[in-house]
Amino acid sequence: MVLLYSMSTLDLPIQITTRPEGEQKTYRVKLLINLAKNQPIIVEDLQFHPGDPEFFDDFGTEIMVSFTGDWGKARNYVKEYFRQLAIITPYADFEIELPTDSQGEEDIMNFKRVVDDLPDPPQVVPVHPWGTDVTTFRREMQLADPNHNVMEFLVNNFMGVNEQSAKLFFEEVNVDPFKKPRELTDKEVRRIVHDGFNRALRESKEVKRKRDRVFKFDEPKGDALSPLGADRLRKGIEKELDPLFVEALTRAPRAYEGHPFIIELALGYGGGVSAAAASKAVSSIDNKIVYRFANRIPLIFGAGNDVITNVVNQIKWNEYGLTRQSEPLAIAVSLVSTKIPFPETSKEYIDKVEEIEEDIKLAIMQLGRKLRSSEPLEEKTERTSKKNKIREVRSTDCEKYFSYT
């Protein structure tokens, strides 16, 4: 996306220089993109050896790209992006040198990691029948073991399918389970996908219990995902916002249209959250700051259309001890999925998906109960209660005075 923007403004290549761990060479390529074919155009391909000025003494990667823009308008959003990136990647160090208005000035942002362990990497997993289209099914057919029949093919090449559920599936869609995958006719492929997979997906939404369904596939697992983890998310919030109260959680994996997803959420109340709320680039609702992340990427724009904002607006926050006069509350919601439902190519916000919306709401309610019983809110409630009693006493005294007079 950065290279596309660079090409549209300056038409200059992106330069990537890297020395992978264990390599005794440093590699450099300059790339453009062939937009018609969606293929790289290699402008330059070089190698550097020990002793060359361009050789990297340490392992690592450097990327250089040039593009035009209005720094005056972009400054606040760029800074906010890195602040939010530091929250969601507390295992990384960042040092960002930003442009300045005058020569000799410095504007450097430093973010230090507070955890040394990385999230578990995602695993390669089979596709799930729910939401699998004809193109995906045909691609899997090409990968099938030629000795397997379609029932064995479904068990081995798809997630959430066992021999019994596969047998019931082919009985329902009226396809011979002992046929070889490449012997399937076009009509049978369409029946498997439309009368089988698509119907199974609709059924999963309408019938909650698997035992009551016709198609008894297991739900997609979260092995293909790499969530940050509740403890790391909490430490990221503590590091960057320094709130009086902070709590985080990671929900169990769920799925929409066959795509597994995990919701992670953190709440931070009071303390340094007030300073963060002063940023002109944050998304705020009343006295609540909403941080949105998609696969650990901060979403800065399009907040008004986002499913996360929509859920935050639905919550009755007074039930959790918050009013418009409360100190600012930070709400960080991270969606991890094999397919983020972006409705637009700009990928600025997450579309409203029922399953995702429901899980975000449950996560907020779960942490909201902890917030309500937290020490900072209890102290605030006690102070408010005392103030109200003082007002009541003063009001009563005034009534007595004027009644007497």
C-alpha positions as CSV (number, residue, x, y, z in Angstrom):
1,M,0.0,0.0,0.0
2,V,2.9,2.4,0.8
3,L,4.6,1.6,-2.5
4,L,1.3,2.1,-4.4
5,Y,1.0,5.5,-2.8
6,S,4.6,6.3,-3.6
7,M,4.1,5.4,-7.2
8,S,1.0,7.5,-7.5
9,T,2.9,10.6,-6.2
10,L,6.5,10.3,-7.3
11,D,6.7,7.0,-9.2
12,L,9.9,6.0,-7.4
13,P,10.8,2.4,-6.4
14,I,10.9,1.2,-2.8
15,Q,14.3,0.1,-1.6
16,I,14.7,-2.9,0.6
17,T,18.0,-3.8,2.2
18,T,18.3,-6.9,4.4
19,R,20.8,-9.2,6.0
20,P,18.9,-12.3,7.3
21,E,20.2,-14.0,10.4
22,G,23.0,-16.5,9.6
23,E,23.7,-14.9,6.2
24,Q,27.1,-13.5,5.3
25,K,25.6,-11.3,2.6
26,T,23.5,-8.2,2.6
27,Y,20.9,-8.0,-0.1
28,R,19.3,-4.9,-1.7
29,V,16.4,-4.7,-4.2
30,K,14.5,-1.8,-5.6
31,L,11.0,-2.6,-6.6
32,L,8.0,-1.2,-8.4
33,I,4.7,-3.0,-9.1
34,N,3.2,-4.0,-12.4
35,L,-0.4,-2.9,-11.6
36,A,-1.9,-4.8,-14.5
37,K,-0.4,-8.1,-13.6
38,N,0.0,-7.5,-9.8
39,Q,3.7,-8.6,-10.1
40,P,7.0,-7.0,-8.9
41,I,9.2,-5.0,-11.2
42,I,12.8,-5.5,-10.1
43,V,14.6,-2.2,-10.8
44,E,17.8,-3.2,-9.0
45,D,19.1,-6.3,-7.4
46,L,22.5,-6.1,-5.5
47,Q,24.5,-8.1,-3.0
48,F,27.1,-6.7,-0.6
49,H,29.9,-8.7,1.2
50,P,31.9,-8.0,4.4
51,G,34.1,-5.0,3.8
52,D,31.6,-3.3,1.4
53,P,30.4,0.1,2.8
54,E,26.8,-1.1,2.3
55,F,27.2,-4.4,4.2
56,F,25.2,-4.7,7.4
57,D,27.3,-5.6,10.4
58,D,24.1,-6.6,12.2
59,F,21.2,-8.7,11.0
60,G,18.1,-6.8,10.1
61,T,16.1,-5.1,7.4
62,E,15.9,-1.4,6.2
63,I,13.1,-0.1,4.0
64,M,13.3,3.3,2.2
65,V,10.4,4.8,0.4
66,S,9.6,8.4,-0.8
67,F,6.2,10.0,-1.3
68,T,4.6,13.4,-1.1
69,G,2.1,14.6,1.5
70,D,1.0,17.5,3.7
71,W,3.1,17.0,6.9
72,G,1.2,19.8,8.7
73,K,-2.1,17.9,8.4
74,A,-0.6,14.4,8.8
75,R,1.7,15.1,11.9
76,N,-0.9,14.4,14.6
77,Y,-2.2,11.2,12.9
78,V,1.3,9.8,12.3
79,K,2.3,10.4,16.0
80,E,-1.0,8.9,17.2
81,Y,-0.4,5.8,14.9
82,F,3.0,5.1,16.5
83,R,1.6,5.6,20.0
84,Q,-1.1,3.1,19.3
85,L,1.4,0.7,17.6
86,A,3.5,0.9,20.9
87,I,0.4,-0.2,22.8
88,I,-0.3,-3.3,20.7
89,T,3.3,-4.3,20.2
90,P,4.8,-4.0,23.8
91,Y,7.5,-6.4,22.8
92,A,9.1,-4.0,20.3
93,D,11.4,-0.9,20.6
94,F,10.6,2.1,18.4
95,E,12.6,5.2,17.7
96,I,11.0,7.5,15.1
97,E,12.7,10.7,13.9
98,L,10.0,13.0,12.5
99,P,10.3,15.9,10.1
100,T,10.6,19.4,11.8
101,D,9.7,22.9,10.7
102,S,13.2,24.2,11.2
103,Q,16.7,22.9,10.5
104,G,18.6,21.9,13.7
105,E,15.4,20.9,15.5
106,E,14.6,17.4,16.6
107,D,11.3,15.6,17.0
108,I,12.1,12.0,18.1
109,M,9.6,9.5,19.5
110,N,11.0,6.7,21.6
111,F,9.0,3.7,22.7
112,K,10.6,0.9,24.8
113,R,9.4,-2.6,25.1
114,V,8.2,-3.9,28.4
115,V,7.9,-7.6,27.6
116,D,10.6,-9.9,26.0
117,D,8.4,-12.8,24.9
118,L,6.7,-12.7,21.5
119,P,3.1,-14.0,20.8
120,D,3.0,-17.5,19.4
121,P,3.2,-17.5,15.6
122,P,0.1,-18.6,13.7
123,Q,-0.1,-22.2,12.4
124,V,-0.9,-23.3,8.9
125,V,-4.3,-24.9,9.0
126,P,-6.8,-26.3,6.5
127,V,-9.7,-24.3,5.2
128,H,-13.1,-24.7,6.9
129,P,-16.2,-25.8,4.9
130,W,-18.2,-22.8,6.1
131,G,-17.9,-20.0,3.6
132,T,-15.8,-22.1,1.1
133,D,-16.6,-21.0,-2.4
134,V,-16.3,-23.0,-5.7
135,T,-12.9,-21.5,-6.5
136,T,-11.5,-22.5,-3.1
137,F,-13.0,-25.9,-3.3
138,R,-11.5,-26.5,-6.8
139,R,-8.1,-25.4,-5.6
140,E,-8.3,-27.9,-2.7
141,M,-9.3,-30.6,-5.2
142,Q,-6.0,-30.0,-7.1
143,L,-4.1,-30.6,-3.8
144,A,-6.0,-33.8,-2.9
145,D,-4.3,-37.1,-2.6
146,P,-5.2,-39.0,-5.9
147,N,-5.7,-42.2,-3.8
148,H,-8.4,-40.5,-1.6
149,N,-12.1,-40.5,-2.2
150,V,-14.1,-37.4,-1.6
151,M,-15.0,-38.4,1.9
152,E,-11.4,-38.9,2.8
153,F,-10.6,-35.7,0.9
154,L,-13.0,-33.7,3.0
155,V,-11.6,-35.1,6.3
156,N,-8.0,-34.5,5.4
157,N,-8.2,-31.2,3.5
158,F,-10.8,-29.3,5.6
159,M,-10.9,-28.2,9.3
160,G,-13.6,-29.4,11.6
161,V,-14.6,-32.5,9.6
162,N,-14.4,-36.1,10.8
163,E,-15.4,-39.3,9.1
164,Q,-18.9,-39.4,10.5
165,S,-19.8,-35.8,9.7
166,A,-18.3,-36.2,6.2
167,K,-20.4,-39.3,5.6
168,L,-23.6,-37.5,6.7
169,F,-22.6,-34.5,4.6
170,F,-22.4,-36.4,1.3
171,E,-25.6,-38.3,2.0
172,E,-27.4,-34.9,2.5
173,V,-26.0,-33.4,-0.8
174,N,-26.5,-36.6,-2.7
175,V,-23.0,-37.1,-3.8
176,D,-21.2,-40.5,-3.9
177,P,-18.7,-40.4,-1.1
178,F,-16.4,-43.0,-2.8
179,K,-15.8,-40.9,-5.9
180,K,-12.4,-39.4,-6.5
181,P,-12.3,-35.6,-6.1
182,R,-11.2,-35.1,-9.7
183,E,-14.1,-37.3,-10.9
184,L,-16.7,-34.8,-9.6
185,T,-18.9,-33.2,-12.2
186,D,-19.4,-29.4,-12.3
187,K,-22.9,-30.0,-11.1
188,E,-21.7,-32.0,-8.1
189,V,-19.2,-29.4,-7.2
190,R,-21.9,-26.7,-7.2
191,R,-24.1,-28.9,-5.1
192,I,-21.4,-29.6,-2.6
193,V,-20.7,-25.8,-2.2
194,H,-24.2,-24.3,-2.5
195,D,-26.4,-27.0,-1.0
196,G,-23.7,-28.2,1.4
197,F,-21.1,-25.6,2.6
198,N,-23.3,-22.5,2.2
199,R,-26.3,-24.2,3.8
200,A,-24.1,-25.4,6.6
201,L,-22.9,-21.8,7.3
202,R,-26.5,-20.5,7.4
203,E,-27.4,-23.4,9.7
204,S,-24.5,-22.6,12.1
205,K,-26.0,-19.1,12.6
206,E,-29.6,-20.3,13.1
207,V,-28.9,-23.4,15.2
208,K,-26.6,-22.9,18.1
209,R,-26.0,-26.5,19.2
210,K,-24.0,-28.7,16.9
211,R,-26.0,-31.8,17.8
212,D,-29.2,-30.2,16.5
213,R,-27.7,-29.4,13.1
214,V,-27.9,-31.4,9.9
215,F,-24.2,-30.6,9.1
216,K,-22.2,-31.5,12.2
217,F,-19.0,-29.7,11.4
218,D,-16.9,-28.5,14.4
219,E,-16.3,-24.7,14.7
220,P,-13.1,-23.3,13.2
221,K,-10.2,-23.3,15.6
222,G,-7.9,-20.4,16.4
223,D,-4.6,-22.2,15.6
224,A,-4.2,-20.0,12.5
225,L,-4.3,-16.8,14.6
226,S,-1.6,-15.0,16.6
227,P,-3.3,-13.0,19.4
228,L,-1.2,-10.7,21.4
229,G,-2.4,-12.2,24.8
230,A,-4.2,-10.4,27.6
231,D,-1.1,-9.9,29.8
232,R,0.9,-8.3,27.0
233,L,-2.0,-6.1,26.0
234,R,-2.4,-5.0,29.7
235,K,1.3,-4.1,29.9
236,G,1.0,-2.2,26.6
237,I,-1.8,-0.1,28.1
238,E,0.1,0.4,31.4
239,K,3.3,1.5,29.5
240,E,1.7,4.1,27.3
241,L,-1.3,5.3,29.3
242,D,-0.4,4.7,33.0
243,P,-4.0,4.4,34.1
244,L,-5.2,4.0,37.7
245,F,-7.1,0.9,36.6
246,V,-6.3,-1.5,33.8
247,E,-7.6,-4.9,32.9
248,A,-7.4,-7.0,29.8
249,L,-8.8,-10.3,28.4
250,T,-8.5,-12.6,25.4
251,R,-11.8,-14.2,24.3
252,A,-12.0,-17.8,23.1
253,P,-11.8,-18.2,19.3
254,R,-15.1,-17.9,17.3
255,A,-15.9,-17.8,13.6
256,Y,-17.8,-15.8,11.0
257,E,-18.5,-17.3,7.6
258,G,-15.9,-20.0,8.3
259,H,-13.1,-17.5,9.2
260,P,-11.8,-17.9,12.8
261,F,-11.4,-14.7,14.9
262,I,-10.4,-13.7,18.4
263,I,-11.3,-10.6,20.3
264,E,-8.9,-9.1,22.7
265,L,-9.9,-6.1,24.9
266,A,-8.4,-3.8,27.5
267,L,-9.9,-1.1,29.7
268,G,-7.8,1.7,31.2
269,Y,-9.4,4.2,33.6
270,G,-8.1,7.5,35.0
271,G,-4.5,8.5,35.5
272,G,-2.6,9.2,32.3
273,V,-5.6,8.4,30.2
274,S,-6.6,12.1,30.5
275,A,-3.4,13.2,28.7
276,A,-4.0,10.6,26.0
277,A,-7.5,12.0,25.5
278,A,-6.0,15.4,24.6
279,S,-4.5,14.1,21.4
280,K,-6.3,15.6,18.4
281,A,-6.0,12.3,16.4
282,V,-7.7,9.9,18.9
283,S,-11.2,8.6,18.4
284,S,-13.3,9.6,21.3
285,I,-17.0,9.2,22.4
286,D,-18.0,11.5,25.2
287,N,-15.2,10.8,27.7
288,K,-14.1,7.5,26.3
289,I,-11.1,6.9,23.9
290,V,-11.5,4.0,21.5
291,Y,-8.4,2.3,20.2
292,R,-9.1,-0.1,17.3
293,F,-6.7,-2.7,16.0
294,A,-7.0,-5.2,13.2
295,N,-4.3,-8.0,13.3
296,R,-2.2,-5.7,15.5
297,I,-2.5,-2.7,13.0
298,P,-3.9,0.6,14.5
299,L,-7.0,1.9,12.7
300,I,-6.9,5.7,12.9
301,F,-9.6,6.7,10.4
302,G,-13.2,5.7,9.8
303,A,-14.1,5.3,13.4
304,G,-17.7,6.4,12.9
305,N,-18.5,3.4,10.7
306,D,-16.6,0.8,12.7
307,V,-18.2,-2.1,14.4
308,I,-16.1,-1.4,17.5
309,T,-17.4,2.2,17.8
310,N,-21.0,0.9,17.2
311,V,-20.7,-1.5,20.2
312,V,-19.2,1.1,22.5
313,N,-22.2,3.4,21.7
314,Q,-24.6,0.5,22.6
315,I,-23.1,0.0,26.1
316,K,-25.0,1.5,29.1
317,W,-21.9,2.8,30.8
318,N,-23.7,4.1,33.8
319,E,-24.4,0.5,34.8
320,Y,-20.6,0.2,35.2
321,G,-20.3,3.3,37.4
322,L,-19.4,5.8,34.6
323,T,-21.1,9.1,33.8
324,R,-20.3,12.0,31.5
325,Q,-18.4,13.6,34.4
326,S,-16.2,10.5,35.0
327,E,-12.5,10.6,34.2
328,P,-11.6,9.4,30.7
329,L,-11.8,5.7,29.9
330,A,-9.6,4.0,27.3
331,I,-11.1,1.1,25.4
332,A,-8.7,-0.9,23.3
333,V,-10.2,-3.6,21.1
334,S,-8.1,-5.9,18.9
335,L,-9.6,-8.1,16.3
336,V,-7.4,-11.0,15.1
337,S,-8.7,-13.0,12.2
338,T,-7.7,-14.8,9.0
339,K,-10.0,-12.4,7.2
340,I,-10.7,-8.9,8.6
341,P,-14.1,-7.8,7.2
342,F,-13.0,-4.5,5.7
343,P,-15.8,-3.2,3.6
344,E,-13.6,-0.8,1.6
345,T,-10.2,-1.1,-0.1
346,S,-8.9,1.7,2.1
347,K,-9.2,-0.7,5.1
348,E,-9.9,2.1,7.5
349,Y,-12.6,0.4,9.5
350,I,-14.2,-3.0,10.3
351,D,-17.6,-3.9,9.0
352,K,-20.5,-4.7,11.2
353,V,-20.6,-8.5,11.5
354,E,-23.0,-10.0,13.9
355,E,-20.7,-12.6,15.5
356,I,-17.9,-10.0,15.9
357,E,-20.2,-7.4,17.3
358,E,-21.6,-9.9,19.9
359,D,-18.2,-11.0,21.1
360,I,-16.9,-7.4,21.5
361,K,-20.0,-6.6,23.6
362,L,-19.5,-9.7,25.8
363,A,-15.8,-8.7,26.3
364,I,-16.7,-5.1,27.3
365,M,-19.4,-6.3,29.7
366,Q,-17.0,-8.8,31.3
367,L,-14.4,-6.1,31.9
368,G,-17.0,-3.5,32.8
369,R,-18.0,-5.5,35.8
370,K,-14.4,-5.5,37.0
371,L,-14.2,-1.7,36.4
372,R,-17.3,-1.1,38.4
373,S,-15.9,-2.8,41.5
374,S,-12.4,-1.3,41.0
375,E,-10.8,0.9,43.7
376,P,-10.6,4.1,41.6
377,L,-14.3,3.9,40.8
378,E,-15.4,3.0,44.3
379,E,-13.4,6.0,45.7
380,K,-15.0,8.3,43.1
381,T,-18.5,6.9,43.9
382,E,-17.8,7.5,47.6
383,R,-16.7,11.1,47.0
384,T,-19.7,11.8,44.8
385,S,-22.0,10.3,47.5
386,K,-20.5,12.6,50.2
387,K,-20.9,15.7,47.9
388,N,-24.5,14.8,47.3
389,K,-25.1,14.5,51.1
390,I,-23.6,17.9,51.7
391,R,-25.8,19.4,49.0
392,E,-28.9,17.8,50.6
393,V,-27.9,19.2,54.0
394,R,-27.4,22.7,52.6
395,S,-30.7,22.5,50.7
396,T,-32.5,21.5,53.9
397,D,-31.0,24.3,55.9
398,C,-32.0,26.8,53.2
399,E,-35.5,25.5,53.2
400,K,-35.7,25.9,57.0
401,Y,-34.3,29.4,56.9
402,F,-36.7,30.7,54.3
403,S,-39.6,28.9,56.0
404,Y,-38.8,30.6,59.2
405,T,-38.4,34.0,57.6
